[in-house]
Amino acid sequence: MAMLEVSGVHAYYGHIHALKDLSLTVDKGEIVTLIGANGAGKSTTLNTMSGLLRPRHGSIRFEGDELTRYRPHQIVSKGVVQVPEGRRIFGRLTVTENLEMGAFSCRDESLNRKNINYVFGLFSRLEERKGQLAGTLSGGEQQMLAMGRALMANPRLLLLDEPSMGLAPVLVDSIFDTIKKLHGSGTTILLVEQNARIALQVAGRGYVLQTGVVLLSDSAQNLRRNEMVRKAYMGET
Protein backbone atom coordinates (compact mmCIF):
# COMPACT_ATOMS: atom_id res chain seq x y z
CA MET A 1 0.00 0.00 0.00
CA ALA A 2 1.26 3.48 -0.89
CA MET A 3 1.99 5.89 1.95
CA LEU A 4 -0.12 8.54 0.18
CA GLU A 5 -2.85 7.65 -2.28
CA VAL A 6 -4.85 10.36 -4.03
CA SER A 7 -7.74 9.00 -6.10
CA GLY A 8 -10.13 10.85 -8.39
CA VAL A 9 -9.88 14.22 -6.66
CA HIS A 10 -11.89 17.15 -7.95
CA ALA A 11 -11.30 20.53 -6.28
CA TYR A 12 -12.72 23.95 -6.98
CA TYR A 13 -12.06 27.60 -6.20
CA GLY A 14 -15.61 28.88 -6.39
CA HIS A 15 -16.75 27.95 -9.89
CA ILE A 16 -13.20 27.31 -11.13
CA HIS A 17 -12.52 23.59 -11.54
CA ALA A 18 -8.89 23.51 -10.32
CA LEU A 19 -8.23 19.75 -10.02
CA LYS A 20 -9.91 17.31 -12.39
CA ASP A 21 -9.97 13.62 -11.47
CA LEU A 22 -6.46 13.88 -10.01
CA SER A 23 -4.80 10.63 -8.93
CA LEU A 24 -1.27 10.03 -7.70
CA THR A 25 0.69 7.97 -5.19
CA VAL A 26 3.75 8.45 -3.01
CA ASP A 27 5.48 5.43 -1.48
CA LYS A 28 7.31 5.55 1.82
CA GLY A 29 10.88 6.79 1.39
CA GLU A 30 10.33 8.38 -2.03
CA ILE A 31 10.84 11.85 -3.39
CA VAL A 32 8.06 12.45 -5.88
CA THR A 33 7.82 15.74 -7.77
CA LEU A 34 4.93 17.60 -9.38
CA ILE A 35 5.95 19.84 -12.25
CA GLY A 36 3.95 22.10 -14.52
CA ALA A 37 3.40 25.70 -15.55
CA ASN A 38 1.92 28.40 -13.32
CA GLY A 39 -1.76 27.65 -12.78
CA ALA A 40 -1.37 23.94 -13.48
CA GLY A 41 -2.73 22.96 -10.05
CA LYS A 42 0.49 22.05 -8.26
CA SER A 43 0.00 24.19 -5.14
CA THR A 44 -3.73 23.39 -5.18
CA THR A 45 -2.83 19.71 -4.98
CA LEU A 46 -0.74 20.26 -1.84
CA ASN A 47 -3.34 22.56 -0.27
CA THR A 48 -5.98 19.89 -0.82
CA MET A 49 -3.80 17.26 0.86
CA SER A 50 -3.23 19.61 3.79
CA GLY A 51 -6.94 20.25 4.28
CA LEU A 52 -6.66 23.93 3.34
CA LEU A 53 -8.93 23.25 0.36
CA ARG A 54 -11.65 20.62 0.57
CA PRO A 55 -12.17 18.42 -2.49
CA ARG A 56 -15.72 18.02 -3.72
CA HIS A 57 -15.06 14.48 -4.88
CA GLY A 58 -12.35 11.88 -4.45
CA SER A 59 -10.19 10.34 -1.78
CA ILE A 60 -6.89 11.27 -0.13
CA ARG A 61 -5.50 8.48 2.02
CA PHE A 62 -2.38 8.65 4.17
CA GLU A 63 -1.28 5.25 5.46
CA GLY A 64 -4.83 4.07 4.82
CA ASP A 65 -6.49 6.90 6.76
CA GLU A 66 -8.87 9.19 4.86
CA LEU A 67 -7.47 12.70 5.30
CA THR A 68 -10.51 14.51 3.96
CA ARG A 69 -12.24 13.77 7.28
CA TYR A 70 -9.77 15.91 9.22
CA ARG A 71 -9.04 19.58 9.78
CA PRO A 72 -5.61 20.98 8.79
CA HIS A 73 -4.10 20.89 12.31
CA GLN A 74 -5.20 17.26 12.68
CA ILE A 75 -3.55 16.38 9.36
CA VAL A 76 -0.31 17.94 10.64
CA SER A 77 -0.57 15.83 13.79
CA LYS A 78 -0.79 12.72 11.61
CA GLY A 79 2.57 13.57 10.04
CA VAL A 80 1.60 15.33 6.79
CA VAL A 81 3.28 18.74 6.96
CA GLN A 82 3.44 21.43 4.29
CA VAL A 83 6.09 24.08 3.63
CA PRO A 84 3.95 26.69 1.86
CA GLU A 85 4.75 28.61 -1.28
CA GLY A 86 6.11 32.03 -0.35
CA ARG A 87 7.40 30.77 3.04
CA ARG A 88 4.65 32.40 5.17
CA ILE A 89 6.95 32.91 8.13
CA PHE A 90 5.88 35.09 11.07
CA GLY A 91 7.90 38.23 10.37
CA ARG A 92 7.40 39.86 13.78
CA LEU A 93 8.52 36.76 15.68
CA THR A 94 12.11 35.68 16.14
CA VAL A 95 13.65 32.71 14.37
CA THR A 96 13.34 30.60 17.53
CA GLU A 97 9.72 31.65 18.07
CA ASN A 98 8.87 30.69 14.48
CA LEU A 99 10.38 27.26 15.06
CA GLU A 100 8.43 26.88 18.28
CA MET A 101 5.23 27.66 16.37
CA GLY A 102 5.95 24.63 14.21
CA ALA A 103 5.85 22.43 17.31
CA PHE A 104 2.40 23.59 18.44
CA SER A 105 0.98 20.05 18.34
CA CYS A 106 3.84 18.46 20.30
CA ARG A 107 3.76 18.64 24.10
CA ASP A 108 7.03 16.74 24.56
CA GLU A 109 9.52 19.46 25.50
CA SER A 110 12.53 17.15 25.25
CA LEU A 111 11.52 16.16 21.71
CA ASN A 112 11.03 19.82 20.81
CA ARG A 113 14.53 20.66 22.07
CA LYS A 114 15.94 17.74 20.09
CA ASN A 115 14.13 18.93 16.97
CA ILE A 116 15.29 22.51 17.28
CA ASN A 117 18.88 21.31 17.64
CA TYR A 118 18.35 19.16 14.54
CA VAL A 119 17.08 22.18 12.60
CA PHE A 120 20.05 24.28 13.74
CA GLY A 121 22.34 21.46 12.65
CA LEU A 122 20.81 21.52 9.17
CA PHE A 123 20.72 25.31 8.94
CA SER A 124 23.62 26.86 10.85
CA ARG A 125 22.54 30.33 9.67
CA LEU A 126 19.32 29.98 11.63
CA GLU A 127 21.21 29.23 14.81
CA GLU A 128 23.37 32.31 14.22
CA ARG A 129 20.20 34.38 13.86
CA LYS A 130 17.98 32.62 16.39
CA GLY A 131 17.12 35.84 18.22
CA GLN A 132 16.61 37.89 15.05
CA LEU A 133 13.16 38.90 13.78
CA ALA A 134 12.22 36.58 10.93
CA GLY A 135 11.05 39.45 8.75
CA THR A 136 14.61 40.80 8.61
CA LEU A 137 16.08 37.58 7.20
CA SER A 138 17.12 37.19 3.57
CA GLY A 139 14.89 35.23 1.19
CA GLY A 140 17.11 32.17 1.44
CA GLU A 141 17.16 32.31 5.22
CA GLN A 142 13.38 32.65 5.30
CA GLN A 143 13.09 29.51 3.14
CA MET A 144 15.37 27.69 5.58
CA LEU A 145 13.16 28.88 8.43
CA ALA A 146 9.96 27.74 6.69
CA MET A 147 11.48 24.29 6.20
CA GLY A 148 12.79 24.23 9.76
CA ARG A 149 9.39 25.17 11.14
CA ALA A 150 7.84 22.24 9.25
CA LEU A 151 10.47 19.86 10.59
CA MET A 152 9.51 20.83 14.14
CA ALA A 153 6.19 19.04 13.52
CA ASN A 154 7.94 15.67 13.00
CA PRO A 155 6.76 15.11 9.42
CA ARG A 156 6.55 11.63 7.96
CA LEU A 157 5.44 13.14 4.65
CA LEU A 158 6.87 16.57 3.86
CA LEU A 159 5.01 18.65 1.26
CA LEU A 160 7.40 21.21 -0.25
CA ASP A 161 5.84 23.98 -2.32
CA GLU A 162 8.26 25.84 -4.63
CA PRO A 163 11.31 25.85 -2.31
CA SER A 164 13.53 27.49 -4.96
CA MET A 165 11.19 30.41 -5.69
CA GLY A 166 13.01 33.75 -5.80
CA LEU A 167 16.35 32.38 -4.64
CA ALA A 168 19.80 32.93 -6.14
CA PRO A 169 21.28 29.80 -7.80
CA VAL A 170 23.80 29.20 -5.00
CA LEU A 171 20.98 29.21 -2.43
CA VAL A 172 18.87 26.91 -4.60
CA ASP A 173 21.73 24.42 -4.55
CA SER A 174 21.95 24.71 -0.77
CA ILE A 175 18.21 24.16 -0.29
CA PHE A 176 18.22 21.10 -2.54
CA ASP A 177 21.26 19.70 -0.77
CA THR A 178 19.17 19.89 2.40
CA ILE A 179 16.25 18.17 0.67
CA LYS A 180 18.61 15.33 -0.23
CA LYS A 181 19.77 15.12 3.41
CA LEU A 182 16.18 14.97 4.65
CA HIS A 183 15.41 12.22 2.17
CA GLY A 184 18.56 10.38 3.22
CA SER A 185 17.40 10.50 6.83
CA GLY A 186 14.16 8.76 5.90
CA THR A 187 11.70 11.61 5.25
CA THR A 188 9.24 11.00 2.43
CA ILE A 189 8.85 14.10 0.25
CA LEU A 190 6.30 15.36 -2.25
CA LEU A 191 7.94 18.26 -4.05
CA VAL A 192 6.21 20.96 -6.08
CA GLU A 193 8.80 22.81 -8.11
CA GLN A 194 8.73 25.03 -11.20
CA ASN A 195 12.42 24.38 -11.82
CA ALA A 196 11.78 21.04 -13.52
CA ARG A 197 15.43 20.37 -14.19
CA ILE A 198 16.52 20.36 -10.55
CA ALA A 199 13.30 18.70 -9.37
CA LEU A 200 13.81 15.75 -11.70
CA GLN A 201 17.43 15.45 -10.56
CA VAL A 202 16.47 14.81 -6.92
CA ALA A 203 13.17 12.95 -7.39
CA GLY A 204 12.68 9.29 -8.17
CA ARG A 205 9.33 9.75 -9.89
CA GLY A 206 7.31 12.65 -11.20
CA TYR A 207 3.92 13.82 -12.40
CA VAL A 208 3.34 16.55 -14.98
CA LEU A 209 0.22 18.61 -14.30
CA GLN A 210 -1.59 20.73 -16.87
CA THR A 211 -4.73 22.71 -15.97
CA GLY A 212 -5.53 20.41 -13.06
CA VAL A 213 -5.02 17.16 -14.98
CA VAL A 214 -2.17 14.65 -14.73
CA LEU A 215 -0.71 14.79 -18.23
CA LEU A 216 2.23 12.42 -17.66
CA SER A 217 3.60 10.22 -14.90
CA ASP A 218 6.87 8.31 -15.06
CA SER A 219 10.25 7.84 -13.47
CA ALA A 220 12.22 11.08 -13.14
CA GLN A 221 14.83 9.64 -15.49
CA ASN A 222 12.27 9.02 -18.22
CA LEU A 223 10.66 12.42 -17.73
CA ARG A 224 14.07 14.07 -18.14
CA ARG A 225 14.37 12.31 -21.50
CA ASN A 226 10.81 13.11 -22.62
CA GLU A 227 10.88 15.53 -25.55
CA MET A 228 7.73 17.39 -24.49
CA VAL A 229 9.00 17.84 -20.93
CA ARG A 230 12.39 19.02 -22.18
CA LYS A 231 10.82 21.62 -24.47
CA ALA A 232 7.94 22.80 -22.30
CA TYR A 233 9.44 22.69 -18.81
CA MET A 234 13.23 22.58 -19.14
CA GLY A 235 13.70 25.27 -21.80
CA GLU A 236 15.40 23.01 -24.31
CA THR A 237 14.83 23.29 -28.06
C-alpha positions as CSV (number, residue, x, y, z in Angstrom):
1,M,0.0,0.0,0.0
2,A,1.3,3.5,-0.9
3,M,2.0,5.9,2.0
4,L,-0.1,8.5,0.2
5,E,-2.8,7.6,-2.3
6,V,-4.9,10.4,-4.0
7,S,-7.7,9.0,-6.1
8,G,-10.1,10.8,-8.4
9,V,-9.9,14.2,-6.7
10,H,-11.9,17.1,-8.0
11,A,-11.3,20.5,-6.3
12,Y,-12.7,24.0,-7.0
13,Y,-12.1,27.6,-6.2
14,G,-15.6,28.9,-6.4
15,H,-16.8,28.0,-9.9
16,I,-13.2,27.3,-11.1
17,H,-12.5,23.6,-11.5
18,A,-8.9,23.5,-10.3
19,L,-8.2,19.8,-10.0
20,K,-9.9,17.3,-12.4
21,D,-10.0,13.6,-11.5
22,L,-6.5,13.9,-10.0
23,S,-4.8,10.6,-8.9
24,L,-1.3,10.0,-7.7
25,T,0.7,8.0,-5.2
26,V,3.7,8.5,-3.0
27,D,5.5,5.4,-1.5
28,K,7.3,5.5,1.8
29,G,10.9,6.8,1.4
30,E,10.3,8.4,-2.0
31,I,10.8,11.8,-3.4
32,V,8.1,12.4,-5.9
33,T,7.8,15.7,-7.8
34,L,4.9,17.6,-9.4
35,I,5.9,19.8,-12.2
36,G,3.9,22.1,-14.5
37,A,3.4,25.7,-15.6
38,N,1.9,28.4,-13.3
39,G,-1.8,27.6,-12.8
40,A,-1.4,23.9,-13.5
41,G,-2.7,23.0,-10.1
42,K,0.5,22.1,-8.3
43,S,0.0,24.2,-5.1
44,T,-3.7,23.4,-5.2
45,T,-2.8,19.7,-5.0
46,L,-0.7,20.3,-1.8
47,N,-3.3,22.6,-0.3
48,T,-6.0,19.9,-0.8
49,M,-3.8,17.3,0.9
50,S,-3.2,19.6,3.8
51,G,-6.9,20.2,4.3
52,L,-6.7,23.9,3.3
53,L,-8.9,23.2,0.4
54,R,-11.7,20.6,0.6
55,P,-12.2,18.4,-2.5
56,R,-15.7,18.0,-3.7
57,H,-15.1,14.5,-4.9
58,G,-12.4,11.9,-4.5
59,S,-10.2,10.3,-1.8
60,I,-6.9,11.3,-0.1
61,R,-5.5,8.5,2.0
62,F,-2.4,8.6,4.2
63,E,-1.3,5.3,5.5
64,G,-4.8,4.1,4.8
65,D,-6.5,6.9,6.8
66,E,-8.9,9.2,4.9
67,L,-7.5,12.7,5.3
68,T,-10.5,14.5,4.0
69,R,-12.2,13.8,7.3
70,Y,-9.8,15.9,9.2
71,R,-9.0,19.6,9.8
72,P,-5.6,21.0,8.8
73,H,-4.1,20.9,12.3
74,Q,-5.2,17.3,12.7
75,I,-3.6,16.4,9.4
76,V,-0.3,17.9,10.6
77,S,-0.6,15.8,13.8
78,K,-0.8,12.7,11.6
79,G,2.6,13.6,10.0
80,V,1.6,15.3,6.8
81,V,3.3,18.7,7.0
82,Q,3.4,21.4,4.3
83,V,6.1,24.1,3.6
84,P,3.9,26.7,1.9
85,E,4.8,28.6,-1.3
86,G,6.1,32.0,-0.4
87,R,7.4,30.8,3.0
88,R,4.6,32.4,5.2
89,I,7.0,32.9,8.1
90,F,5.9,35.1,11.1
91,G,7.9,38.2,10.4
92,R,7.4,39.9,13.8
93,L,8.5,36.8,15.7
94,T,12.1,35.7,16.1
95,V,13.7,32.7,14.4
96,T,13.3,30.6,17.5
97,E,9.7,31.7,18.1
98,N,8.9,30.7,14.5
99,L,10.4,27.3,15.1
100,E,8.4,26.9,18.3
101,M,5.2,27.7,16.4
102,G,6.0,24.6,14.2
103,A,5.9,22.4,17.3
104,F,2.4,23.6,18.4
105,S,1.0,20.1,18.3
106,C,3.8,18.5,20.3
107,R,3.8,18.6,24.1
108,D,7.0,16.7,24.6
109,E,9.5,19.5,25.5
110,S,12.5,17.1,25.3
111,L,11.5,16.2,21.7
112,N,11.0,19.8,20.8
113,R,14.5,20.7,22.1
114,K,15.9,17.7,20.1
115,N,14.1,18.9,17.0
116,I,15.3,22.5,17.3
117,N,18.9,21.3,17.6
118,Y,18.3,19.2,14.5
119,V,17.1,22.2,12.6
120,F,20.0,24.3,13.7
121,G,22.3,21.5,12.7
122,L,20.8,21.5,9.2
123,F,20.7,25.3,8.9
124,S,23.6,26.9,10.8
125,R,22.5,30.3,9.7
126,L,19.3,30.0,11.6
127,E,21.2,29.2,14.8
128,E,23.4,32.3,14.2
129,R,20.2,34.4,13.9
130,K,18.0,32.6,16.4
131,G,17.1,35.8,18.2
132,Q,16.6,37.9,15.1
133,L,13.2,38.9,13.8
134,A,12.2,36.6,10.9
135,G,11.1,39.4,8.8
136,T,14.6,40.8,8.6
137,L,16.1,37.6,7.2
138,S,17.1,37.2,3.6
139,G,14.9,35.2,1.2
140,G,17.1,32.2,1.4
141,E,17.2,32.3,5.2
142,Q,13.4,32.6,5.3
143,Q,13.1,29.5,3.1
144,M,15.4,27.7,5.6
145,L,13.2,28.9,8.4
146,A,10.0,27.7,6.7
147,M,11.5,24.3,6.2
148,G,12.8,24.2,9.8
149,R,9.4,25.2,11.1
150,A,7.8,22.2,9.3
151,L,10.5,19.9,10.6
152,M,9.5,20.8,14.1
153,A,6.2,19.0,13.5
154,N,7.9,15.7,13.0
155,P,6.8,15.1,9.4
156,R,6.6,11.6,8.0
157,L,5.4,13.1,4.7
158,L,6.9,16.6,3.9
159,L,5.0,18.6,1.3
160,L,7.4,21.2,-0.2
161,D,5.8,24.0,-2.3
162,E,8.3,25.8,-4.6
163,P,11.3,25.9,-2.3
164,S,13.5,27.5,-5.0
165,M,11.2,30.4,-5.7
166,G,13.0,33.7,-5.8
167,L,16.4,32.4,-4.6
168,A,19.8,32.9,-6.1
169,P,21.3,29.8,-7.8
170,V,23.8,29.2,-5.0
171,L,21.0,29.2,-2.4
172,V,18.9,26.9,-4.6
173,D,21.7,24.4,-4.6
174,S,21.9,24.7,-0.8
175,I,18.2,24.2,-0.3
176,F,18.2,21.1,-2.5
177,D,21.3,19.7,-0.8
178,T,19.2,19.9,2.4
179,I,16.2,18.2,0.7
180,K,18.6,15.3,-0.2
181,K,19.8,15.1,3.4
182,L,16.2,15.0,4.7
183,H,15.4,12.2,2.2
184,G,18.6,10.4,3.2
185,S,17.4,10.5,6.8
186,G,14.2,8.8,5.9
187,T,11.7,11.6,5.3
188,T,9.2,11.0,2.4
189,I,8.8,14.1,0.3
190,L,6.3,15.4,-2.3
191,L,7.9,18.3,-4.1
192,V,6.2,21.0,-6.1
193,E,8.8,22.8,-8.1
194,Q,8.7,25.0,-11.2
195,N,12.4,24.4,-11.8
196,A,11.8,21.0,-13.5
197,R,15.4,20.4,-14.2
198,I,16.5,20.4,-10.6
199,A,13.3,18.7,-9.4
200,L,13.8,15.7,-11.7
201,Q,17.4,15.4,-10.6
202,V,16.5,14.8,-6.9
203,A,13.2,12.9,-7.4
204,G,12.7,9.3,-8.2
205,R,9.3,9.8,-9.9
206,G,7.3,12.6,-11.2
207,Y,3.9,13.8,-12.4
208,V,3.3,16.5,-15.0
209,L,0.2,18.6,-14.3
210,Q,-1.6,20.7,-16.9
211,T,-4.7,22.7,-16.0
212,G,-5.5,20.4,-13.1
213,V,-5.0,17.2,-15.0
214,V,-2.2,14.6,-14.7
215,L,-0.7,14.8,-18.2
216,L,2.2,12.4,-17.7
217,S,3.6,10.2,-14.9
218,D,6.9,8.3,-15.1
219,S,10.2,7.8,-13.5
220,A,12.2,11.1,-13.1
221,Q,14.8,9.6,-15.5
222,N,12.3,9.0,-18.2
223,L,10.7,12.4,-17.7
224,R,14.1,14.1,-18.1
225,R,14.4,12.3,-21.5
226,N,10.8,13.1,-22.6
227,E,10.9,15.5,-25.6
228,M,7.7,17.4,-24.5
229,V,9.0,17.8,-20.9
230,R,12.4,19.0,-22.2
231,K,10.8,21.6,-24.5
232,A,7.9,22.8,-22.3
233,Y,9.4,22.7,-18.8
234,M,13.2,22.6,-19.1
235,G,13.7,25.3,-21.8
236,E,15.4,23.0,-24.3
237,T,14.8,23.3,-28.1
